[in-house]
């Protein structure tokens, strides 16, 4: 059967007719911003969602797709890589309903109510962490600047306004304990480090100091910065300022199990529910199978055990065996959550669905690509139709059909292109080996599954960090490197924090310059073009938000402002024009188009726009809300904004920056990273993409496996030596991309 969609004009799609063959796998490829998601998610998925909602009279959203007609559609499931769940009480067990089966089993085995096994109820939650499994504690590495001398006060948590007091207190304490003030904190022995952080002086010091222009005298004992925070937590007097120096640690009372002591007294085949939830999934599955002869012969236990077993088998098959059922959903990557949902789909008995998967191999090691391919074929055999939004040529070659969009992104996309026009797959940027300028030593470092790591890391070059999913890459990048290096900047694919007024222009830090430019070119006052809170240029009806916040049961989504039509600006502001465009129309141009209009004298604006364009964001508009950006777009916006700051010798840590990008955009970002290294920076890239890793001069591979089987350095050195081995799939693919 053919599923027909006629005249799609959603977003930048240009009046396309799309035919999807049911029961087959269709690959949708093309450059970033070419319209892949606009067709698959914003149109095909939303149409199916709308039709089902109308059928069951549960419609609760306003459709935004644009299409002339469609026929023979099927119900659709969309598995994206975004993770919007921010509830720390939501775990794999609760989110996917496995807790229901565990509660049944523990209740039956112990003859007590199922409510005894709910950590989200106060009565049966841990008294200390209240069912979260974690508590807040001081983060030593956030508090201490390891490379600073004691004389220069290396403790960030001590307020600058009282610097003189803290400095004198530290000097007196060091003199009392014979600690050299000229030493860097990292050069001290462990005893002296702990004494400074957790210690208290034997005597009180009388200290005269100035603070905020006033003179003070205080008599008090020295209290180490960590001890100070601990005492404030215990007394519930922790200041807002010091909260940024806290981190989550496993609850010492329940050991991360979340349950009360009473709930943990009940056992199922020798283990309590907290112990089962904290086992890695492959270990839990082994435990389940060992006891299978027992529960298989129980008429009441067999059904819940089978449900649990099937789901766990699907997770292990999808290389998620390193997770635990106690893992909170917000802590999962988008790819992990997508594969969890895919595992649930595998166990579904429904057929004749459309499964739309957004970049299913993104964030996966090449050794895991076959797993995804096999799972998709299995779904297809159940008479399901698969739509893949992908850049991966491995999956393209295994699809039944291909739809290529392009030729570019934004206004240059939205068309179907032929095989010959896929210029975006070519390698045009030559590889450069950049010799490291120095190296630093990591000693006995631990984080999550990384234990006692000892190695020397190159600096002044581009370093790729690779390894299978769960091998410890993010722990290494986010937790370990910043402990040993100053001036680190970590970029992940988390959303940009902001409010209703946050747009790409404000996130890049150039909105005020853009407003000044527009005001200068139109002869207006710059104050009349600010749409944000209390800005004179804002629409008076919606206060510059573009929508009305009053929501009723009849209209569940915010209404477009009837006064400004979503443009946010006042009528007065919209009267001024430059090159025939009002301020809204100007800001709604793609970044690549604005670049052509900005005068050469506006250096900061041009630098920011060129940088955004070079990292593949030229199809965005400056007026686009940051809440609509994908994880990858948000990461590149944050990265561009940071590079605009006048800093040298920065340590750039990028977590999977090439996820969801085609080769053309990857090369654009590599050019920017090469330029940053030339300017004195060091670059570390955590990545699975062999094409991107082929541009790194050095590689660090973590593994050999996931979870407890990972966390070790299996290779560290120049890329040329890594690929010369050619023994693993990653080594072969990087060698192939490098041209060895």
C-alpha positions as CSV (number, residue, x, y, z in Angstrom):
1,X,0.0,0.0,0.0
2,X,1.1,3.5,-0.8
3,X,0.7,6.3,1.9
4,X,0.3,9.6,0.1
5,X,1.1,13.1,1.2
6,X,0.4,15.8,-1.4
7,X,1.5,19.4,-1.4
8,X,3.6,19.6,1.8
9,X,4.6,23.2,2.6
10,X,5.4,22.9,6.3
11,X,8.2,25.2,7.3
12,X,10.7,25.4,4.5
13,X,9.3,22.4,2.5
14,X,8.5,23.5,-1.1
15,X,5.2,22.0,-2.1
16,X,6.4,18.4,-2.1
17,X,4.4,15.2,-2.8
18,X,5.7,12.3,-0.7
19,X,4.9,8.6,-1.3
20,X,5.8,6.2,1.6
21,X,5.5,2.5,0.9
22,X,3.9,0.7,3.9
23,X,5.8,-2.2,5.4
24,X,9.2,-0.8,4.2
25,X,12.1,1.2,5.6
26,X,12.4,4.7,4.1
27,X,15.6,6.7,4.7
28,X,15.2,10.5,4.7
29,X,18.5,12.2,4.3
30,X,19.9,15.6,3.5
31,X,21.9,18.5,5.1
32,X,20.9,20.0,8.4
33,X,17.9,22.2,8.1
34,X,16.9,20.8,4.7
35,X,13.4,19.8,5.9
36,X,13.8,16.2,7.1
37,X,12.1,16.8,10.4
38,X,9.5,19.1,8.8
39,X,8.3,16.3,6.7
40,X,8.7,13.2,9.0
41,X,7.8,14.7,12.4
42,X,6.1,18.1,11.8
43,X,3.9,16.8,9.0
44,X,3.6,12.9,8.8
45,X,3.6,12.3,12.6
46,X,1.4,15.3,13.4
47,X,-1.2,14.3,10.8
48,X,-1.5,10.8,12.3
49,X,-1.6,12.3,15.8
50,X,-4.4,14.7,14.7
51,X,-6.4,12.0,13.1
52,X,-6.3,9.7,16.1
53,X,-7.1,12.7,18.4
54,X,-10.2,13.5,16.4
55,X,-11.3,9.9,16.2
56,X,-11.2,9.6,20.0
57,X,-12.3,13.2,20.6
58,X,-9.1,14.0,22.6
59,X,-7.6,16.6,20.5
60,X,-5.6,19.0,22.6
61,X,-3.2,20.8,20.3
62,X,-3.2,23.2,17.4
63,X,-1.9,21.7,14.2
64,X,0.9,23.6,12.5
65,X,1.6,21.5,9.5
66,X,0.7,22.7,6.0
67,X,-0.5,20.2,3.4
68,X,-3.1,20.0,0.6
69,X,-4.2,16.4,1.0
70,X,-3.2,12.9,2.3
71,X,-4.5,9.4,1.9
72,X,-4.0,5.9,3.4
73,X,-2.3,7.1,6.6
74,X,-1.4,4.9,9.5
75,X,-1.1,5.6,13.3
76,X,2.4,6.8,14.0
77,X,5.0,6.6,16.9
78,X,7.8,9.1,17.0
79,X,11.0,8.2,18.7
80,X,13.2,11.3,19.0
81,X,16.5,12.0,20.8
82,X,15.2,14.8,22.9
83,X,14.8,14.3,26.6
84,X,12.5,16.9,28.2
85,X,11.9,15.0,31.4
86,X,13.2,17.0,34.3
87,X,11.6,15.0,37.1
88,X,14.3,13.4,39.3
89,X,11.8,11.0,40.7
90,X,11.1,9.5,37.3
91,X,13.3,6.4,36.8
92,X,13.6,3.7,34.2
93,X,11.5,1.4,36.4
94,X,8.7,3.9,36.9
95,X,8.7,5.6,33.5
96,X,8.4,2.3,31.6
97,X,6.0,0.6,34.1
98,X,8.4,-2.1,35.3
99,X,7.8,-1.0,38.9
100,X,4.2,-2.2,38.6
101,X,5.5,-5.8,38.1
102,X,8.1,-5.6,40.9
103,X,5.5,-4.2,43.3
104,X,3.2,-7.2,42.4
105,X,6.0,-9.7,43.0
106,X,7.2,-8.2,46.3
107,X,3.6,-7.9,47.5
108,X,2.8,-11.5,46.7
109,X,6.0,-12.9,48.1
110,X,5.7,-10.9,51.4
111,X,2.0,-10.7,51.8
112,X,2.0,-6.9,52.2
113,X,0.4,-4.0,50.3
114,X,2.1,-2.9,47.0
115,X,2.3,0.6,48.5
116,X,5.3,-0.6,50.6
117,X,7.4,-0.6,47.4
118,X,6.7,2.9,46.2
119,X,9.7,5.3,46.9
120,X,7.6,8.2,45.7
121,X,5.4,8.1,48.8
122,X,6.8,9.8,51.9
123,X,6.0,6.9,54.2
124,X,8.1,4.3,52.3
125,X,10.8,6.7,51.0
126,X,14.3,7.0,52.5
127,X,14.1,9.4,55.5
128,X,17.1,11.4,54.4
129,X,16.9,11.7,50.6
130,X,13.1,11.5,50.5
131,X,13.2,8.9,47.6
132,X,15.7,10.7,45.4
133,X,18.6,8.4,46.1
134,X,21.0,11.4,46.2
135,X,21.7,14.2,48.6
136,X,23.6,17.5,48.1
137,X,27.2,17.8,49.3
138,X,30.1,20.2,48.7
139,X,31.8,19.8,45.4
140,X,35.5,20.1,46.2
141,X,36.5,20.6,42.5
142,X,34.0,23.4,42.1
143,X,35.3,25.1,45.2
144,X,39.0,24.8,44.6
145,X,41.2,26.3,41.9
146,X,43.9,23.6,41.9
147,X,46.5,25.6,40.1
148,X,46.3,28.7,42.3
149,X,48.8,29.5,45.1
150,X,47.4,29.7,48.6
151,X,48.5,33.3,48.8
152,X,46.2,34.0,45.8
153,X,43.2,32.5,47.7
154,X,42.2,29.4,45.6
155,X,38.7,28.9,47.2
156,X,35.9,30.2,44.9
157,X,33.2,29.8,47.6
158,X,34.7,32.6,49.7
159,X,32.9,35.8,48.7
160,X,35.0,38.4,46.9
161,X,33.4,41.2,49.0
162,X,35.1,39.6,52.1
163,X,38.3,38.7,50.4
164,X,40.5,40.6,52.8
165,X,39.0,38.8,55.8
166,X,39.3,35.3,54.3
167,X,42.8,36.0,53.0
168,X,44.1,37.0,56.5
169,X,42.3,34.1,58.1
170,X,43.9,31.7,55.7
171,X,47.3,33.2,56.3
172,X,47.0,32.9,60.1
173,X,45.9,29.3,59.7
174,X,48.7,28.4,57.4
175,X,51.2,30.0,59.7
176,X,49.7,28.0,62.7
177,X,50.1,24.7,60.7
178,X,53.4,25.4,58.9
179,X,51.8,25.4,55.4
180,X,53.7,27.3,52.7
181,X,51.5,30.0,51.2
182,X,53.6,30.0,48.0
183,X,52.6,26.5,47.0
184,X,49.8,25.7,44.6
185,X,46.9,23.9,46.2
186,X,47.5,20.8,44.0
187,X,51.1,20.7,45.1
188,X,50.2,20.2,48.8
189,X,50.1,16.8,50.4
190,X,46.8,15.1,51.1
191,X,46.9,15.9,54.8
192,X,47.4,19.7,54.3
193,X,44.7,19.8,51.6
194,X,42.2,18.2,53.9
195,X,43.2,20.4,56.7
196,X,42.7,23.5,54.7
197,X,39.3,22.3,53.3
198,X,37.8,20.7,56.4
199,X,39.8,22.0,59.3
200,X,39.1,24.5,62.1
201,X,41.8,26.5,63.9
202,X,42.6,25.8,67.5
203,X,42.4,29.5,68.4
204,X,40.3,32.5,67.3
205,X,41.9,35.1,65.1
206,X,41.2,38.8,65.5
207,X,41.0,40.2,62.0
208,X,40.6,43.8,60.8
209,X,39.4,44.1,57.3
210,X,37.5,46.2,54.8
211,X,34.3,45.1,53.0
212,X,32.2,47.2,50.6
213,X,34.0,50.3,51.6
214,X,33.6,49.9,55.4
215,X,36.1,48.8,58.0
216,X,35.2,45.8,60.2
217,X,36.9,43.8,63.0
218,X,35.9,40.1,63.5
219,X,37.2,37.5,66.0
220,X,36.6,34.0,64.9
221,X,38.2,30.6,64.2
222,X,39.3,29.6,60.7
223,X,36.8,27.3,59.1
224,X,37.8,25.5,55.9
225,X,35.5,26.3,52.8
226,X,34.1,22.7,52.6
227,X,33.5,22.6,56.4
228,X,31.8,25.9,56.2
229,X,29.4,24.6,53.5
230,X,28.7,21.4,55.4
231,X,27.8,23.4,58.6
232,X,25.5,25.7,56.6
233,X,23.7,22.6,55.0
234,X,23.2,21.0,58.4
235,X,21.9,24.3,59.9
236,X,19.7,24.8,56.8
237,X,21.3,28.3,56.4
238,X,23.1,27.7,53.0
239,X,23.2,30.9,51.0
240,X,22.0,31.0,47.4
241,X,25.5,32.1,46.4
242,X,27.0,28.8,47.7
243,X,24.5,26.5,46.2
244,X,26.5,26.5,42.9
245,X,29.3,24.7,44.9
246,X,27.2,21.7,45.6
247,X,26.8,18.4,43.8
248,X,24.6,15.4,44.1
249,X,26.1,12.3,45.8
250,X,24.7,8.9,46.6
251,X,22.6,9.1,49.7
252,X,24.7,7.6,52.6
253,X,21.6,6.3,54.4
254,X,19.9,4.2,51.6
255,X,23.0,3.9,49.4
256,X,21.0,5.2,46.4
257,X,18.2,2.7,46.8
258,X,15.6,5.4,47.5
259,X,13.4,3.2,49.8
260,X,12.9,3.4,53.6
261,X,14.8,0.9,55.8
262,X,11.4,-0.8,56.5
263,X,10.7,-1.3,52.8
264,X,14.1,-2.8,52.3
265,X,13.5,-5.5,54.9
266,X,11.2,-7.4,52.4
267,X,13.0,-9.8,50.1
268,X,12.3,-11.5,46.7
269,X,14.5,-14.6,46.3
270,X,17.1,-13.1,48.7
271,X,17.2,-9.5,47.5
272,X,15.3,-6.4,48.4
273,X,13.7,-4.1,45.8
274,X,16.4,-1.5,46.2
275,X,19.2,-4.0,45.4
276,X,17.4,-5.2,42.3
277,X,16.8,-1.7,41.0
278,X,20.5,-0.8,41.6
279,X,21.8,-3.8,39.6
280,X,23.1,-3.1,36.1
281,X,20.4,-4.4,33.7
282,X,22.6,-7.2,32.3
283,X,23.3,-8.4,35.9
284,X,19.6,-8.1,36.8
285,X,18.7,-10.3,33.8
286,X,21.3,-12.9,34.8
287,X,19.8,-12.9,38.3
288,X,16.4,-13.4,36.8
289,X,17.4,-16.3,34.6
290,X,19.2,-18.1,37.4
291,X,15.9,-18.1,39.3
292,X,13.7,-18.9,36.3
293,X,13.1,-22.5,37.3
294,X,11.4,-21.2,40.5
295,X,9.2,-18.4,39.1
296,X,8.4,-20.3,35.9
297,X,6.4,-22.9,38.0
298,X,4.5,-20.2,39.9
299,X,1.1,-19.3,38.4
300,X,1.1,-15.9,40.1
301,X,4.7,-15.0,39.5
302,X,5.2,-16.1,35.9
303,X,3.3,-13.2,34.2
304,X,5.1,-10.3,35.9
305,X,8.5,-12.0,35.6
306,X,8.0,-12.6,31.9
307,X,7.1,-9.0,31.3
308,X,10.3,-7.9,33.1
309,X,12.4,-10.5,31.4
310,X,11.3,-9.5,27.9
311,X,11.9,-5.8,28.4
312,X,15.3,-6.4,30.0
313,X,16.3,-8.7,27.1
314,X,15.4,-5.9,24.7
315,X,17.5,-3.4,26.6
316,X,20.5,-5.7,26.7
317,X,20.1,-6.3,22.9
318,X,20.2,-2.6,22.4
319,X,23.4,-2.3,24.4
320,X,21.8,-0.7,27.4
321,X,22.8,-3.4,29.8
322,X,25.0,-0.9,31.7
323,X,22.0,1.1,32.9
324,X,20.1,0.4,36.1
325,X,16.3,0.5,36.7
326,X,17.0,3.1,39.4
327,X,18.6,5.5,36.9
328,X,16.6,8.8,36.7
329,X,15.2,9.7,33.4
330,X,16.6,13.3,33.3
331,X,20.1,11.8,33.6
332,X,19.8,9.8,30.4
333,X,21.1,11.1,27.1
334,X,18.5,11.6,24.3
335,X,19.9,8.5,22.5
336,X,19.6,6.3,25.6
337,X,16.0,7.4,26.1
338,X,15.2,6.8,22.4
339,X,16.6,3.2,22.6
340,X,14.6,2.6,25.8
341,X,11.5,3.6,23.9
342,X,12.6,1.5,21.0
343,X,12.9,-1.5,23.3
344,X,9.4,-0.9,24.5
345,X,8.2,-0.8,20.9
346,X,9.9,-4.2,20.3
347,X,7.7,-5.7,23.0
348,X,4.5,-4.2,21.7
349,X,2.0,-6.5,20.0
350,X,0.7,-3.7,17.8
351,X,1.3,-3.9,14.0
352,X,0.7,-1.6,11.0
353,X,2.2,1.5,12.7
354,X,4.6,4.1,11.2
355,X,7.7,4.3,13.4
356,X,9.5,7.6,12.9
357,X,13.1,7.5,14.3
358,X,15.2,10.6,14.5
359,X,18.9,9.8,14.1
360,X,18.8,6.4,15.8
361,X,22.6,5.8,15.3
362,X,23.5,9.3,16.6
363,X,25.5,8.8,19.8
364,X,26.3,5.2,19.0
365,X,29.6,3.5,18.4
366,X,29.9,2.0,14.9
367,X,30.0,-1.4,16.5
368,X,26.4,-0.8,17.6
369,X,25.0,0.3,14.2
370,X,24.2,-3.3,13.2
371,X,22.1,-3.7,16.4
372,X,19.8,-0.8,15.3
373,X,19.6,-2.1,11.8
374,X,18.5,-5.5,13.0
375,X,15.9,-4.0,15.3
376,X,14.4,-1.9,12.5
377,X,14.1,-5.0,10.3
378,X,12.4,-6.8,13.2
379,X,9.9,-4.0,13.5
380,X,9.4,-4.0,9.7
381,X,8.6,-7.8,9.8
382,X,5.6,-7.0,12.1
383,X,4.1,-5.1,9.2
384,X,5.3,-1.8,10.5
385,X,6.5,1.1,8.3
386,X,9.8,2.8,9.3
387,X,10.9,6.3,8.5
388,X,14.5,7.2,9.4
389,X,15.8,10.7,9.7
390,X,19.5,10.0,9.3
391,X,22.9,11.0,8.0
392,X,24.4,7.5,8.5
393,X,25.3,5.9,5.2
394,X,25.3,2.5,6.9
395,X,21.6,2.7,7.4
396,X,21.0,4.3,4.1
397,X,22.4,1.3,2.3
398,X,20.1,-1.0,4.3
399,X,16.9,1.0,3.7
400,X,14.3,0.0,1.0
401,X,13.8,3.5,-0.2
402,X,15.6,6.9,0.1
403,X,14.3,10.4,0.0
404,X,17.0,13.1,-0.3
405,X,16.3,16.7,0.6
406,X,18.3,19.8,-0.1
407,X,20.3,21.0,-1.7
408,X,21.1,23.1,1.4
409,X,19.4,24.1,4.7
410,X,16.8,26.7,5.5
411,X,15.5,28.6,2.4
412,X,18.0,26.6,0.3
413,X,16.4,23.3,1.3
414,X,12.9,21.7,1.2
415,X,13.4,20.1,-2.2
416,X,13.9,16.6,-3.4
417,X,17.4,16.3,-4.9
418,X,18.9,13.6,-7.0
419,X,21.8,11.3,-6.1
420,X,24.2,13.3,-8.2
421,X,23.5,16.5,-6.3
422,X,24.5,15.1,-2.8
423,X,27.6,17.3,-2.7
424,X,27.3,17.5,1.1
425,X,28.8,14.1,1.4
426,X,32.1,15.1,-0.1
427,X,35.3,15.6,2.0
428,X,36.7,19.1,1.1
429,X,38.6,20.0,4.2
430,X,42.1,18.5,4.3
431,X,43.2,16.8,7.6
432,X,45.9,18.6,9.6
433,X,48.1,16.9,12.2
434,X,48.6,19.4,15.0
435,X,51.5,18.5,17.3
436,X,50.7,18.9,21.0
437,X,52.4,21.8,22.7
438,X,52.5,20.3,26.2
439,X,50.7,17.6,28.3
440,X,49.3,17.4,31.8
441,X,49.1,14.4,34.2
442,X,45.9,12.9,35.6
443,X,46.5,10.9,38.7
444,X,44.1,8.5,40.5
445,X,41.0,10.2,39.0
446,X,37.6,8.6,39.5
447,X,34.1,9.4,38.4
448,X,31.2,7.0,37.9
449,X,32.7,3.9,36.2
450,X,36.2,5.4,35.8
451,X,38.4,4.3,38.7
452,X,41.9,5.4,39.6
453,X,42.7,6.8,36.1
454,X,46.4,7.6,35.5
455,X,47.5,9.1,32.2
456,X,49.2,12.0,30.5
457,X,46.9,14.2,28.3
458,X,48.1,16.3,25.3
459,X,47.3,20.0,25.1
460,X,47.4,22.6,22.3
461,X,45.8,20.2,19.8
462,X,42.6,18.5,18.8
463,X,41.9,15.3,20.9
464,X,39.1,12.9,20.1
465,X,37.6,10.9,22.9
466,X,35.8,7.7,21.7
467,X,34.5,4.4,23.0
468,X,31.3,2.4,23.1
469,X,28.1,3.9,24.8
470,X,28.5,3.9,28.6
471,X,32.3,3.5,28.5
472,X,32.9,6.7,30.5
473,X,33.4,9.4,27.9
474,X,31.0,12.0,29.4
475,X,32.4,11.3,32.9
476,X,35.9,11.9,31.6
477,X,35.0,15.1,29.7
478,X,32.5,16.6,32.2
479,X,33.9,15.5,35.6
480,X,37.6,14.6,35.3
481,X,39.2,17.1,32.9
482,X,37.8,20.2,34.6
483,X,39.3,19.0,37.9
484,X,42.8,19.2,36.4
485,X,42.6,22.0,34.0
486,X,41.7,25.7,34.4
487,X,39.6,27.7,32.0
488,X,37.6,24.7,30.8
489,X,34.4,25.3,28.8
490,X,32.1,22.3,28.6
491,X,29.4,22.3,25.8
492,X,26.7,19.7,25.9
493,X,23.4,19.4,24.0
494,X,21.2,20.6,26.9
495,X,18.7,23.3,26.2
496,X,19.7,27.0,26.6
497,X,18.3,28.4,29.8
498,X,16.2,31.5,29.2
499,X,12.7,33.0,29.4
500,X,9.9,33.9,27.0
501,X,12.1,36.7,25.5
502,X,15.1,34.4,24.8
503,X,16.0,34.3,21.1
504,X,19.0,33.2,19.1
505,X,20.2,36.9,18.9
506,X,20.2,37.2,22.7
507,X,21.9,33.8,23.1
508,X,24.7,34.9,20.7
509,X,25.1,38.1,22.7
510,X,24.6,40.4,19.8
511,X,20.9,41.5,20.0
512,X,21.7,44.9,21.4
513,X,24.3,45.5,18.7
514,X,21.7,44.5,16.1
515,X,19.2,46.9,17.5
516,X,21.7,49.7,17.5
517,X,22.5,48.9,13.9
518,X,18.9,49.0,12.9
519,X,18.2,52.2,14.8
520,X,21.3,53.9,13.2
521,X,20.2,52.8,9.7
522,X,16.6,54.0,10.2
523,X,17.3,57.1,12.2
524,X,15.2,55.8,15.1
525,X,16.0,55.6,18.8
526,X,17.4,52.2,19.9
527,X,15.1,52.2,23.0
528,X,12.1,51.9,20.7
529,X,13.2,48.5,19.3
530,X,13.5,46.5,22.5
531,X,10.6,44.1,22.8
532,X,11.6,42.4,26.1
533,X,10.3,43.2,29.6
534,X,9.8,47.0,30.0
535,X,11.2,47.6,26.6
536,X,9.6,50.6,24.8
537,X,9.3,48.6,21.5
538,X,7.2,45.8,22.9
539,X,3.6,45.1,21.8
540,X,1.4,46.4,24.7
541,X,-1.1,43.6,24.4
542,X,1.2,40.6,24.8
543,X,4.1,42.4,26.5
544,X,6.5,41.4,23.8
545,X,5.9,37.6,24.1
546,X,4.1,37.2,20.8
547,X,1.3,35.2,22.4
548,X,-1.4,35.5,25.1
549,X,-0.8,33.4,28.2
550,X,-4.5,33.0,29.1
551,X,-5.1,29.3,28.5
552,X,-8.6,27.7,28.8
553,X,-9.8,24.1,28.4
554,X,-11.2,25.1,25.1
555,X,-7.9,26.5,23.8
556,X,-5.1,24.5,25.4
557,X,-2.2,26.3,23.8
558,X,-1.1,30.0,24.0
559,X,-3.0,32.1,21.5
560,X,-1.1,34.2,18.9
561,X,-1.3,37.8,19.9
562,X,-4.1,39.4,17.9
563,X,-2.5,42.8,18.0
564,X,1.1,42.1,16.7
565,X,0.4,38.7,15.1
566,X,3.3,37.1,17.0
567,X,5.8,39.7,15.9
568,X,6.3,41.0,19.5
569,X,6.9,44.6,18.5
570,X,4.7,47.7,18.8
571,X,3.1,49.4,15.8
572,X,5.5,52.3,16.2
573,X,8.6,50.1,16.1
574,X,7.3,48.3,13.0
575,X,6.9,51.5,11.0
576,X,10.7,52.0,10.7
577,X,12.2,50.2,7.7
578,X,15.7,49.4,6.4
579,X,16.1,48.1,2.9
580,X,12.4,47.7,2.8
581,X,12.2,45.6,6.0
582,X,10.8,46.4,9.4
583,X,12.6,45.2,12.5
584,X,10.6,42.0,12.7
585,X,11.2,41.1,9.1
586,X,14.9,41.9,9.4
587,X,15.4,39.7,12.5
588,X,13.4,36.9,10.7
589,X,15.9,36.7,7.9
590,X,18.2,33.7,7.9
591,X,21.6,34.4,9.5
592,X,23.3,33.9,6.1
593,X,21.0,36.6,4.5
594,X,21.7,39.1,7.3
595,X,25.4,38.6,6.7
596,X,25.0,40.1,3.3
597,X,23.3,43.3,4.7
598,X,25.4,44.2,7.7
599,X,28.0,47.0,6.9
600,X,31.6,46.0,7.3
601,X,32.2,48.5,10.2
602,X,30.0,46.3,12.4
603,X,32.8,44.0,13.3
604,X,31.3,42.2,16.3
605,X,28.0,41.5,14.5
606,X,29.8,40.1,11.5
607,X,32.1,38.0,13.6
608,X,29.2,36.5,15.5
609,X,27.1,35.8,12.3
610,X,30.1,34.4,10.4
611,X,30.9,32.1,13.4
612,X,27.2,30.9,13.5
613,X,27.2,30.3,9.8
614,X,30.5,28.4,9.9
615,X,29.2,26.0,12.5
616,X,26.2,25.2,10.4
617,X,23.6,27.6,11.8
618,X,23.2,29.9,8.9
619,X,19.6,28.7,8.3
620,X,18.5,29.9,11.7
621,X,17.0,33.4,12.3
622,X,18.1,35.7,15.0
623,X,14.5,36.0,16.1
624,X,14.0,32.3,16.6
625,X,13.1,31.3,20.2
626,X,15.8,29.4,21.9
627,X,13.1,27.0,23.2
628,X,12.6,25.7,19.7
629,X,16.3,24.8,19.1
630,X,17.4,21.2,18.9
631,X,20.0,20.0,21.3
632,X,22.7,20.2,18.6
633,X,21.6,23.7,17.6
634,X,21.6,24.9,21.2
635,X,25.1,23.5,21.7
636,X,26.5,25.3,18.7
637,X,24.8,28.6,19.7
638,X,26.4,28.3,23.2
639,X,29.7,27.4,21.6
640,X,29.6,30.4,19.2
641,X,28.7,32.8,22.0
642,X,31.7,31.6,24.1
643,X,34.1,31.9,21.2
644,X,33.2,35.5,20.9
645,X,34.7,36.2,24.3
646,X,38.2,37.5,24.2
647,X,40.0,34.5,25.8
648,X,43.1,32.6,24.9
649,X,44.3,29.2,25.9
650,X,40.9,28.0,26.7
651,X,40.1,24.3,27.1
652,X,37.1,23.5,24.9
653,X,35.2,20.3,25.8
654,X,32.5,19.3,23.4
655,X,30.2,16.4,24.0
656,X,29.1,14.9,20.7
657,X,29.1,18.2,18.7
658,X,28.5,16.5,15.4
659,X,25.3,14.6,16.4
660,X,22.7,15.0,13.6
661,X,25.1,16.8,11.2
662,X,26.1,16.0,7.7
663,X,29.7,16.0,6.5
664,X,29.5,19.5,5.1
665,X,28.5,20.9,8.5
666,X,31.0,18.7,10.3
667,X,33.9,20.2,8.2
668,X,32.6,23.7,9.0
669,X,32.9,23.1,12.7
670,X,36.3,21.5,12.4
671,X,37.5,24.6,10.6
672,X,36.4,26.7,13.6
673,X,38.0,24.3,16.1
674,X,41.3,24.3,14.1
675,X,41.2,28.1,14.3
676,X,40.7,28.0,18.0
677,X,43.7,25.7,18.4
678,X,45.8,28.2,16.3
679,X,44.7,30.9,18.8
680,X,46.1,28.9,21.7
681,X,43.2,26.7,22.8
682,X,43.0,23.0,23.3
683,X,40.0,21.0,22.0
684,X,38.6,17.8,23.3
685,X,35.8,16.1,21.4
686,X,33.7,13.2,22.8
687,X,32.4,11.6,19.6
688,X,31.3,8.4,17.8
689,X,31.4,9.7,14.3
690,X,34.4,8.3,12.4
691,X,34.4,11.1,9.9
692,X,34.7,13.7,12.6
693,X,37.3,11.7,14.6
694,X,39.4,11.4,11.4
695,X,40.2,15.2,11.9
696,X,41.6,14.7,15.4
697,X,45.4,14.6,15.9
698,X,45.2,12.5,19.0
699,X,42.7,9.9,20.3
700,X,41.7,8.6,23.7
701,X,39.6,5.4,23.6
702,X,37.8,4.4,26.7
703,X,36.4,0.9,27.3
704,X,36.7,-1.9,26.6
705,X,32.9,-2.2,27.4
706,X,30.1,-0.3,29.1
707,X,29.3,0.3,32.7
708,X,31.4,-1.8,35.1
709,X,33.2,-3.2,32.0
710,X,34.3,0.3,30.9
711,X,36.1,3.2,32.4
712,X,39.7,2.2,31.3
713,X,41.9,3.9,28.7
714,X,42.4,1.3,26.0
715,X,44.3,3.7,23.7
716,X,46.0,7.1,24.1
717,X,48.2,8.6,21.5
718,X,48.5,9.9,18.0
719,X,45.6,9.0,15.6
720,X,48.0,7.6,13.1
721,X,49.1,4.8,15.5
722,X,45.5,4.1,16.4
723,X,44.3,3.5,12.8
724,X,47.4,1.6,11.8
725,X,46.2,-1.3,14.1
726,X,43.0,-1.8,12.0
727,X,41.7,-4.4,14.4
728,X,38.4,-2.8,15.4
729,X,35.6,-1.4,13.4
730,X,36.3,2.2,14.7
731,X,40.0,1.9,13.7
732,X,39.1,0.7,10.2
733,X,36.4,3.4,9.7
734,X,38.7,6.3,10.9
735,X,41.5,4.9,8.7
736,X,39.1,4.8,5.7
737,X,37.9,8.4,6.4
738,X,41.5,9.7,6.8
739,X,42.5,8.0,3.5
740,X,45.1,5.6,5.0
